[in-house]
Amino acid sequence: MALDIGERVSSCCGDKVEVEVTVTVSDGDVRGVLLLLVLVVVCVAQERPVVEVAQGRVVGLNTTRYNITFLEFLSIPYAQPPVDHLRFKDPVPAGSWEGDLDASSLPRPCDQLVVTGREDCLYLNVYTPEDALATPEPLPVMVFIHGGAFYLGSAKTYHGFEELLKRGVVVVMMQYRLGVFGFLSTEDEAAPGNQGLKDQTLALTWIRDNIAAFGGDPNKVTLMGESAGAISIHYHLLIPSSAGLFSAAIMESGTSLCNWGRGRDFRLAAQTLAQNDALVSCLQTINDHVLDSDYLVLPPFYFAPRVDGVYIPDEPVTLLKEGRYHHVPTIMGINRDELSLQSLEMYTVPNMIDNLVANFSVNGPMSLQLYEDEDPINTANTVYEYYHLGDLNITKEDCDNLTRLYSDTVFLLSYDWSVQLMSDQTPVYAYEFHHRGEHSYLDSYFNNGLDLPQGQKYVCHGDELQYIVYPQHANLTTPDDLYLGNIIPTMWTNFAKTGNPTPDLSMGFLWEVSNPSSLQHLKILPQPVMEGDQRTDVRAFWETLPLRINNLLQG
C-alpha cells in the first residue's frame, strides 16, 4: 500500500520561507520518510542574518514576499527615545546595547493624529537583497522618507520595497517625530523647532556610518520621498548639516516652496497648548496623547518646518537663487491632478461648498493658504475669477476648474519654481505623472462610491506609489499598469546607481534633463514622452499677485 505524506515546513529560526513537501512511500519506509523530513527542515531553516553596527550586533530575518527573497533588519534605534527632558529637543544618538538586537518586528509609529503611537519611535528599517552581505561590491542605497503632511505616517505604511530590492539596491526606511513632537517651536533655544527634520539628519548620519555592514555603499545614497517626505528631502538639499550624507534625491509631489511645507505662528501655536513662563518644561510633563489631542484645536500645518536661521539658514527661495544648496542629481515631479481628492470632497461632504461661499472672506483665503500680508480677500477673489469660479456658483461642472485651482496652489506652482531655480545648476530630471490606472487612491478613499464622472479620470496625490511599493504593487493587472510597474522602479534604481534614470535606450526612450526656460519633463504614461512647459500662462498670472514668494522670486 502506498502512503502519501504532505508536509508544510516553516523555518524554526525566524525564516519566513514556506516549502510544500509531498512524499510517496511504500509500507516499511516510514523511518526513511521521517529522516527525509528532518533533512528538509534542516535545509529550509536558514540562519538568521547577523550584522555588526557601531552599537552592537543586529539579528534580522530572511524573508520571502511576492516571490522575492530578501533580508530585513527592523526597528534599529538611531536615536535615544525623545521623552521627558528630550521631548522637543534635538535628537541624541542611540547608545550601544548588550547582546543581540532582535530586529524582527516593525517599530511602533510615532505619536500622531488618528493613530495611537508612542514617543519612543526613532527607529529605522534596513532591507537588502538576499545576497547583499556576501556581495564584494557595495550596493547603492535608497532612503525612503514617508509623507503625511508632517503629522501622519510610519514605517508600517511603507513596508514593501521588493521591486527596488530585486533591482540591486539596499533600502532604508526611517521614522521621525511628527506634529507637535516634531515641529513645536518657541522660536528660541527652549524649543528651536525642526526636531523631525533633525531626526532625519541624524538617521542619515547613522546610515553613512553603518550601512556598509549591510552591503550598502555610504558614498552612493539616494533620498526618496513623497509629499511631506519630498518636502523634507528638498529641505535637506538646503540644510548645511545634511551635507555629504546623500548623493542624489528623488522628490515625488513636494518641495520646500510648498506653502504647507512651512509652519505658521510657531510661538502662538506653542502658547495655545500651554501659557506658562516655563512653557517647554510644562509641555515636557504633559501626557503625549493629550498633546496630540490639543493639536486638534489648531489650524492645519501649524507644526511643520521652520526657517530658523541656523539649521535652515535662510528662505528656501533665497538659498536656491544663490546656489546655496547641495548640488546633487535630482528627480522631482508631480501628479496631474494632485488635489483632486480635496476638490471631489467639496461635493461629497455636506455643506463644504456652501460654507466656502457663505464665508468666502475667511474660507477663500484659507483655501489658498494666503498670509495676512498678501491682501488675502482681494487675492482670493482674483484667483477664483481666473479659474472661472468668480461668481462662486460652484456646481459639479466646475470640478475640473476647482481641481486645477487647488492643484496649482498646493503643488504644481511650487514644483515649477523649484525646477526653474535648480535646473541651471544641477541635473534635474522633471516628470509629470499622467496615467490613471485601474486602481486609484480616490477609489479606496471614497470606497468606490463616488458618483462624479470626473473622479474616474483624475490622477491624484499618491497615485504613483502603487507602481513602486507593495502591497499596492501586487494589485497591478492591466498591461499598462504592469508596464509602468516595471519601468518606474527601473528608472528610480537606475538613477540611484548612475545618477541617470535612463542611462541607455533599453526602455525605448531617454529622459532628458530640464532647464529653466523650457521646463521640459517626462510625461509618464504607458508611452512616456518628453514634453515642454504647459503652465507658462498660469505662472505669469500668479506672479502678478501680492504674494510673499513673488517678493523672493523677483527680488
C-alpha positions as semicolon CSV with decimal commas, in nm:
position;residue;x (nm);y (nm);z (nm)
1;M;0,000;0,000;0,000
2;A;0,138;0,343;-0,093
3;L;0,137;0,628;0,160
4;D;0,117;0,998;0,053
5;I;0,264;1,242;0,301
6;G;0,220;1,617;0,256
7;E;0,407;1,841;0,495
8;R;0,441;2,220;0,509
9;V;0,771;2,312;0,662
10;S;0,846;2,655;0,805
11;S;1,178;2,768;0,941
12;C;1,230;2,740;1,316
13;C;1,491;3,015;1,300
14;G;1,270;3,308;1,212
15;D;1,294;3,248;0,840
16;K;0,967;3,311;0,658
17;V;1,017;3,074;0,364
18;E;0,748;2,809;0,334
19;V;0,805;2,482;0,146
20;E;0,545;2,226;0,040
21;V;0,686;1,873;0,064
22;T;0,496;1,574;-0,077
23;V;0,647;1,226;-0,039
24;T;0,509;0,893;-0,166
25;V;0,641;0,580;0,009
26;S;0,560;0,215;0,043
27;D;0,491;0,031;0,368
28;G;0,804;-0,019;0,577
29;D;0,974;0,305;0,464
30;V;0,836;0,529;0,740
31;R;1,175;0,577;0,906
32;G;1,317;0,692;0,576
33;V;1,035;0,940;0,541
34;L;1,098;1,083;0,887
35;L;1,468;1,119;0,809
36;L;1,385;1,292;0,481
37;L;1,155;1,540;0,656
38;V;1,423;1,618;0,915
39;L;1,668;1,688;0,633
40;V;1,415;1,914;0,461
41;V;1,368;2,115;0,781
42;V;1,744;2,149;0,821
43;C;1,781;2,265;0,460
44;V;1,496;2,517;0,481
45;A;1,586;2,664;0,819
46;Q;1,844;2,920;0,714
47;E;2,045;3,104;0,974
48;R;1,906;3,445;1,057
49;P;2,133;3,717;0,914
50;V;2,357;3,898;1,159
51;V;2,540;4,227;1,108
52;E;2,764;4,428;1,336
53;V;2,700;4,804;1,360
54;A;2,863;5,063;1,584
55;Q;2,616;4,997;1,867
56;G;2,629;4,617;1,860
57;R;2,504;4,306;1,679
58;V;2,176;4,312;1,486
59;V;1,987;3,991;1,405
60;G;1,746;4,024;1,114
61;L;1,520;3,800;0,909
62;N;1,531;3,606;0,584
63;T;1,200;3,695;0,420
64;T;1,015;3,598;0,105
65;R;0,720;3,807;-0,011
66;Y;0,566;3,830;-0,357
67;N;0,815;3,564;-0,473
68;I;1,107;3,790;-0,384
69;T;1,357;3,684;-0,115
70;F;1,546;3,948;0,082
71;L;1,688;4,030;0,424
72;E;1,524;4,275;0,662
73;F;1,651;4,433;0,982
74;L;1,368;4,609;1,162
75;S;1,344;4,860;1,447
76;I;1,710;4,958;1,473
77;P;1,738;5,258;1,708
78;Y;1,929;5,554;1,568
79;A;1,844;5,799;1,848
80;Q;1,770;5,786;2,218
81;P;1,397;5,789;2,298
82;P;1,291;6,158;2,278
83;V;1,098;6,152;2,604
84;D;1,097;6,353;2,928
85;H;1,375;6,615;2,910
86;L;1,447;6,518;2,546
87;R;1,092;6,598;2,432
88;F;1,102;6,890;2,182
89;K;1,484;6,876;2,187
90;D;1,736;6,785;1,919
91;P;1,783;6,408;1,884
92;V;2,066;6,237;2,069
93;P;2,242;5,938;1,906
94;A;2,137;5,599;2,037
95;G;2,374;5,420;2,270
96;S;2,510;5,068;2,249
97;W;2,323;4,758;2,358
98;E;2,441;4,434;2,513
99;G;2,397;4,106;2,335
100;D;2,199;4,074;2,012
101;L;1,933;4,319;1,898
102;D;1,633;4,119;1,774
103;A;1,542;4,314;1,459
104;S;1,239;4,106;1,364
105;S;0,937;4,334;1,419
106;L;0,830;4,673;1,289
107;P;0,858;4,974;1,520
108;R;0,554;5,135;1,675
109;P;0,454;5,455;1,488
110;C;0,544;5,794;1,627
111;D;0,264;5,970;1,814
112;Q;0,025;6,129;1,568
113;L;-0,336;6,214;1,496
114;V;-0,577;5,922;1,436
115;V;-0,302;5,666;1,509
116;T;-0,201;5,556;1,858
117;G;0,176;5,564;1,858
118;R;0,446;5,640;2,109
119;E;0,723;5,890;2,157
120;D;0,990;5,620;2,166
121;C;0,976;5,580;1,788
122;L;1,308;5,685;1,639
123;Y;1,396;5,365;1,459
124;L;1,486;5,266;1,106
125;N;1,448;4,952;0,896
126;V;1,710;4,820;0,655
127;Y;1,615;4,594;0,364
128;T;1,877;4,425;0,146
129;P;1,881;4,179;-0,145
130;E;1,935;3,826;-0,014
131;D;2,298;3,815;-0,130
132;A;2,393;4,170;-0,028
133;L;2,601;4,065;0,273
134;A;2,816;3,841;0,052
135;T;2,846;4,076;-0,246
136;P;3,203;4,207;-0,288
137;E;3,089;4,537;-0,439
138;P;2,870;4,756;-0,215
139;L;2,521;4,831;-0,344
140;P;2,359;5,171;-0,392
141;V;2,136;5,279;-0,105
142;M;1,787;5,431;-0,131
143;V;1,650;5,600;0,182
144;F;1,272;5,641;0,186
145;I;1,121;5,931;0,385
146;H;0,747;5,891;0,429
147;G;0,485;6,158;0,375
148;G;0,178;6,253;0,576
149;A;0,182;6,636;0,598
150;F;0,431;6,620;0,888
151;Y;0,168;6,482;1,125
152;L;0,094;6,131;0,987
153;G;0,283;5,827;0,859
154;S;0,506;5,545;0,977
155;A;0,725;5,254;0,872
156;K;0,418;5,030;0,874
157;T;0,260;5,240;0,599
158;Y;0,552;5,177;0,362
159;H;0,689;4,829;0,413
160;G;0,708;4,679;0,066
161;F;1,021;4,773;-0,128
162;E;1,060;4,441;-0,309
163;E;1,054;4,600;-0,657
164;L;1,354;4,813;-0,563
165;L;1,539;4,534;-0,384
166;K;1,519;4,293;-0,676
167;R;1,691;4,557;-0,889
168;G;2,001;4,551;-0,670
169;V;1,979;4,829;-0,411
170;V;1,967;4,848;-0,032
171;V;1,661;5,030;0,105
172;V;1,631;5,213;0,438
173;M;1,307;5,340;0,587
174;M;1,320;5,582;0,881
175;Q;1,066;5,715;1,129
176;Y;1,083;6,072;1,257
177;R;0,886;6,282;1,504
178;L;0,562;6,430;1,376
179;G;0,318;6,707;1,460
180;V;0,371;6,890;1,786
181;F;0,652;6,650;1,888
182;G;0,843;6,704;1,566
183;F;0,787;7,071;1,494
184;L;0,679;7,266;1,802
185;S;0,888;7,581;1,836
186;T;0,902;7,870;2,079
187;E;1,139;8,038;1,831
188;D;1,423;8,032;2,083
189;E;1,661;7,782;2,241
190;A;1,389;7,639;2,466
191;A;1,236;7,463;2,165
192;P;1,405;7,574;1,842
193;G;1,188;7,354;1,620
194;N;1,259;7,127;1,323
195;Q;1,305;6,828;1,552
196;G;1,150;6,600;1,289
197;L;1,395;6,712;1,021
198;K;1,685;6,687;1,267
199;D;1,577;6,330;1,338
200;Q;1,615;6,264;0,967
201;T;1,962;6,420;0,959
202;L;2,069;6,200;1,250
203;A;1,925;5,893;1,075
204;L;2,121;5,982;0,761
205;T;2,435;6,014;0,973
206;W;2,370;5,668;1,117
207;I;2,325;5,533;0,764
208;R;2,653;5,686;0,650
209;D;2,837;5,530;0,944
210;N;2,675;5,185;0,939
211;I;2,523;5,097;0,602
212;A;2,840;4,924;0,479
213;A;2,769;4,646;0,729
214;F;2,450;4,570;0,532
215;G;2,626;4,565;0,195
216;G;2,537;4,926;0,114
217;D;2,761;5,198;-0,028
218;P;2,775;5,501;0,206
219;N;2,901;5,712;-0,083
220;K;2,601;5,634;-0,304
221;V;2,290;5,723;-0,103
222;T;1,975;5,843;-0,280
223;L;1,699;6,008;-0,078
224;M;1,349;5,921;-0,196
225;G;1,023;6,056;-0,059
226;E;0,666;6,152;-0,138
227;S;0,461;6,454;-0,023
228;A;0,600;6,568;0,315
229;G;0,882;6,321;0,256
230;A;0,967;6,501;-0,068
231;I;0,950;6,838;0,107
232;S;1,184;6,701;0,374
233;I;1,431;6,596;0,108
234;H;1,419;6,938;-0,055
235;Y;1,499;7,091;0,283
236;H;1,795;6,852;0,320
237;L;1,929;6,998;-0,004
238;L;1,933;7,332;0,179
239;I;2,047;7,220;0,526
240;P;2,424;7,260;0,580
241;S;2,443;6,979;0,839
242;S;2,300;6,732;0,585
243;A;2,595;6,791;0,350
244;G;2,774;6,475;0,242
245;L;2,502;6,244;0,373
246;F;2,347;6,172;0,032
247;S;2,445;6,183;-0,334
248;A;2,110;6,209;-0,516
249;A;1,745;6,295;-0,446
250;I;1,403;6,179;-0,568
251;M;1,111;6,405;-0,474
252;E;0,759;6,292;-0,558
253;S;0,496;6,565;-0,513
254;G;0,656;6,819;-0,287
255;T;0,928;7,081;-0,250
256;S;1,026;7,326;0,022
257;L;0,845;7,601;-0,172
258;C;0,506;7,445;-0,095
259;N;0,312;7,682;0,130
260;W;0,208;7,398;0,358
261;G;0,570;7,290;0,394
262;R;0,624;7,579;0,633
263;G;0,482;7,607;0,983
264;R;0,294;7,921;1,086
265;D;0,282;8,130;1,404
266;F;0,505;7,893;1,599
267;R;0,500;8,083;1,926
268;L;0,123;8,130;1,909
269;A;0,082;7,759;1,846
270;A;0,301;7,675;2,145
271;Q;0,113;7,915;2,370
272;T;-0,217;7,769;2,253
273;L;-0,106;7,440;2,403
274;A;0,007;7,592;2,733
275;Q;0,051;7,950;2,850
276;N;0,326;7,933;3,106
277;D;0,652;8,113;3,183
278;A;0,820;7,775;3,179
279;L;0,638;7,670;2,863
280;V;0,860;7,389;2,745
281;S;0,916;7,247;3,093
282;C;0,541;7,234;3,130
283;L;0,486;7,067;2,794
284;Q;0,752;6,809;2,869
285;T;0,540;6,676;3,155
286;I;0,207;6,652;2,970
287;N;0,084;6,313;2,856
288;D;0,177;6,262;2,490
289;H;-0,177;6,167;2,386
290;V;-0,314;6,483;2,549
291;L;-0,070;6,688;2,342
292;D;-0,184;6,516;2,025
293;S;-0,548;6,584;2,110
294;D;-0,470;6,950;2,176
295;Y;-0,325;6,964;1,825
296;L;-0,684;6,934;1,703
297;V;-0,763;7,289;1,820
298;L;-0,505;7,436;1,581
299;P;-0,547;7,503;1,208
300;P;-0,370;7,264;0,969
301;F;0,006;7,287;0,914
302;Y;0,089;7,489;1,226
303;F;0,355;7,231;1,306
304;A;0,592;7,200;1,010
305;P;0,950;7,304;0,926
306;R;1,072;7,648;1,028
307;V;1,340;7,875;0,881
308;D;1,540;7,928;1,200
309;G;1,847;8,096;1,050
310;V;2,082;7,818;1,164
311;Y;1,968;7,465;1,079
312;I;1,772;7,609;0,784
313;P;1,981;7,922;0,729
314;D;1,754;8,128;0,502
315;E;1,437;8,127;0,294
316;P;1,437;7,830;0,054
317;V;1,387;8,059;-0,249
318;T;1,685;8,270;-0,142
319;L;1,908;7,967;-0,089
320;L;1,812;7,823;-0,428
321;K;1,858;8,154;-0,612
322;E;2,202;8,200;-0,458
323;G;2,306;7,841;-0,526
324;R;2,347;7,770;-0,154
325;Y;2,233;7,410;-0,166
326;H;2,380;7,065;-0,224
327;H;2,418;7,020;-0,599
328;V;2,327;6,656;-0,647
329;P;2,135;6,494;-0,934
330;T;1,763;6,522;-0,868
331;I;1,436;6,369;-0,985
332;M;1,131;6,575;-0,899
333;G;0,776;6,563;-1,021
334;I;0,404;6,591;-0,962
335;N;0,083;6,405;-1,043
336;R;-0,151;6,570;-1,290
337;D;-0,449;6,618;-1,055
338;E;-0,275;6,639;-0,717
339;L;-0,564;6,794;-0,520
340;S;-0,847;6,607;-0,691
341;L;-0,933;6,426;-0,369
342;Q;-0,989;6,758;-0,193
343;S;-1,190;6,906;-0,481
344;L;-1,410;6,595;-0,501
345;E;-1,456;6,610;-0,127
346;M;-1,613;6,953;-0,172
347;Y;-1,905;6,779;-0,342
348;T;-1,930;6,477;-0,114
349;V;-1,901;6,634;0,233
350;P;-2,223;6,815;0,325
351;N;-2,213;7,196;0,322
352;M;-1,847;7,234;0,221
353;I;-1,923;7,443;-0,088
354;D;-2,197;7,632;0,096
355;N;-1,953;7,719;0,376
356;L;-1,687;7,829;0,127
357;V;-1,931;8,065;-0,045
358;A;-2,114;8,193;0,264
359;N;-1,792;8,291;0,443
360;F;-1,563;8,347;0,147
361;S;-1,376;8,635;0,311
362;V;-1,231;8,379;0,555
363;N;-1,253;8,044;0,375
364;G;-1,145;8,172;0,034
365;P;-0,803;8,293;0,154
366;M;-0,770;7,986;0,377
367;S;-0,829;7,754;0,080
368;L;-0,533;7,922;-0,093
369;Q;-0,315;7,925;0,222
370;L;-0,273;8,302;0,198
371;Y;-0,092;8,509;0,460
372;E;-0,238;8,824;0,617
373;D;0,010;9,047;0,430
374;E;-0,093;8,905;0,090
375;D;-0,416;9,109;0,059
376;P;-0,597;8,779;0,116
377;I;-0,958;8,870;0,034
378;N;-0,884;9,054;-0,290
379;T;-0,623;8,797;-0,389
380;A;-0,867;8,511;-0,331
381;N;-1,133;8,684;-0,539
382;T;-0,884;8,740;-0,822
383;V;-0,766;8,379;-0,817
384;Y;-1,112;8,226;-0,814
385;E;-1,212;8,452;-1,103
386;Y;-0,905;8,345;-1,305
387;Y;-1,012;7,981;-1,268
388;H;-1,366;8,066;-1,387
389;L;-1,512;8,038;-1,038
390;G;-1,554;8,408;-0,973
391;D;-1,932;8,404;-0,936
392;L;-1,895;8,137;-0,663
393;N;-2,185;7,948;-0,818
394;I;-1,982;7,629;-0,789
395;T;-2,153;7,325;-0,940
396;K;-2,039;6,973;-1,028
397;E;-1,950;7,101;-1,374
398;D;-1,683;7,319;-1,208
399;C;-1,496;7,025;-1,057
400;D;-1,217;7,038;-1,317
401;N;-1,160;7,410;-1,252
402;L;-1,161;7,355;-0,877
403;T;-0,914;7,069;-0,911
404;R;-0,685;7,278;-1,128
405;L;-0,702;7,571;-0,886
406;Y;-0,619;7,367;-0,577
407;S;-0,355;7,154;-0,751
408;D;-0,175;7,461;-0,885
409;T;-0,190;7,633;-0,547
410;V;-0,066;7,348;-0,332
411;F;0,181;7,158;-0,555
412;L;0,225;7,247;-0,921
413;L;0,344;7,607;-0,899
414;S;0,600;7,534;-0,627
415;Y;0,724;7,242;-0,837
416;D;0,765;7,466;-1,144
417;W;0,953;7,730;-0,948
418;S;1,181;7,470;-0,790
419;V;1,273;7,325;-1,130
420;Q;1,339;7,676;-1,264
421;L;1,566;7,766;-0,973
422;M;1,765;7,442;-0,970
423;S;1,792;7,317;-1,327
424;D;2,052;7,570;-1,441
425;Q;2,300;7,448;-1,177
426;T;2,200;7,087;-1,112
427;P;2,088;6,792;-1,328
428;V;1,712;6,792;-1,269
429;Y;1,501;6,515;-1,420
430;A;1,148;6,655;-1,402
431;Y;0,836;6,445;-1,453
432;E;0,459;6,473;-1,457
433;F;0,262;6,156;-1,386
434;H;-0,046;6,140;-1,612
435;H;-0,159;5,777;-1,601
436;R;-0,490;5,689;-1,437
437;G;-0,456;5,321;-1,368
438;E;-0,708;5,053;-1,285
439;H;-0,673;5,149;-0,919
440;S;-0,651;5,492;-0,761
441;Y;-0,630;5,626;-0,409
442;L;-0,958;5,801;-0,492
443;D;-1,130;5,461;-0,518
444;S;-1,023;5,350;-0,172
445;Y;-1,084;5,689;-0,013
446;F;-1,439;5,716;-0,143
447;N;-1,494;5,338;-0,119
448;N;-1,581;5,327;-0,490
449;G;-1,893;5,528;-0,409
450;L;-1,809;5,845;-0,598
451;D;-2,082;5,939;-0,844
452;L;-1,891;6,223;-1,010
453;P;-1,760;6,117;-1,353
454;Q;-1,453;6,336;-1,304
455;G;-1,343;6,105;-1,026
456;Q;-1,286;5,828;-1,279
457;K;-1,020;6,019;-1,470
458;Y;-0,818;6,211;-1,211
459;V;-0,459;6,118;-1,121
460;C;-0,447;6,218;-0,758
461;H;-0,183;6,274;-0,494
462;G;-0,001;5,950;-0,415
463;D;-0,129;5,752;-0,715
464;E;0,225;5,691;-0,843
465;L;0,327;5,500;-0,529
466;Q;0,140;5,184;-0,630
467;Y;0,390;5,141;-0,914
468;I;0,682;5,143;-0,669
469;V;0,584;4,988;-0,335
470;Y;0,389;4,687;-0,211
471;P;0,126;4,580;-0,119
472;Q;-0,037;4,812;-0,376
473;H;0,202;4,692;-0,647
474;A;0,057;4,342;-0,618
475;N;-0,280;4,473;-0,740
476;L;-0,147;4,576;-1,081
477;T;-0,304;4,357;-1,350
478;T;-0,361;4,554;-1,672
479;P;-0,084;4,563;-1,936
480;D;-0,042;4,941;-1,897
481;D;-0,020;4,919;-1,518
482;L;0,224;4,630;-1,533
483;Y;0,440;4,822;-1,780
484;L;0,460;5,125;-1,551
485;G;0,511;4,895;-1,254
486;N;0,828;4,780;-1,428
487;I;0,973;5,097;-1,578
488;I;0,922;5,331;-1,281
489;P;1,117;5,117;-1,029
490;T;1,373;5,058;-1,302
491;M;1,418;5,431;-1,364
492;W;1,437;5,505;-0,992
493;T;1,701;5,238;-0,930
494;N;1,894;5,332;-1,246
495;F;1,909;5,682;-1,103
496;A;2,033;5,552;-0,766
497;K;2,306;5,355;-0,943
498;T;2,418;5,602;-1,211
499;G;2,260;5,942;-1,148
500;N;2,061;5,899;-1,470
501;P;1,716;5,729;-1,483
502;T;1,765;5,622;-1,846
503;P;2,140;5,571;-1,898
504;D;2,070;5,390;-2,226
505;L;1,786;5,315;-2,468
506;S;1,693;4,980;-2,314
507;M;1,345;5,112;-2,227
508;G;1,295;5,270;-2,568
509;F;1,316;5,635;-2,460
510;L;1,554;5,881;-2,295
511;W;1,464;6,108;-2,005
512;E;1,638;6,440;-2,069
513;V;1,730;6,692;-1,801
514;S;1,518;7,003;-1,763
515;N;1,623;7,367;-1,792
516;P;1,480;7,698;-1,663
517;S;1,349;7,818;-1,998
518;S;1,169;7,509;-2,127
519;L;1,084;7,324;-1,803
520;Q;1,081;7,009;-2,013
521;H;0,974;6,698;-1,828
522;L;0,896;6,332;-1,883
523;K;0,523;6,285;-1,922
524;I;0,478;5,944;-1,760
525;L;0,221;5,740;-1,949
526;P;0,224;5,386;-2,092
527;Q;0,413;5,555;-2,377
528;P;0,641;5,802;-2,194
529;V;0,731;6,116;-2,386
530;M;0,927;6,435;-2,322
531;E;0,702;6,741;-2,305
532;G;0,762;7,115;-2,273
533;D;0,627;7,371;-2,027
534;Q;0,247;7,361;-2,004
535;R;0,189;7,632;-1,739
536;T;0,359;7,947;-1,870
537;D;0,036;8,149;-1,864
538;V;-0,068;8,017;-1,524
539;R;0,263;8,114;-1,364
540;A;0,253;8,454;-1,534
541;F;-0,084;8,516;-1,368
542;W;0,026;8,402;-1,023
543;E;0,345;8,606;-1,043
544;T;0,137;8,928;-1,066
545;L;-0,023;8,866;-0,725
546;P;0,097;9,027;-0,397
547;L;0,244;8,703;-0,261
548;R;0,543;8,663;-0,032
549;I;0,703;8,413;-0,266
550;N;0,684;8,662;-0,553
551;N;0,882;8,913;-0,349
552;L;1,151;8,649;-0,306
553;L;1,140;8,521;-0,664
554;Q;1,151;8,868;-0,817
555;G;1,366;9,042;-0,557
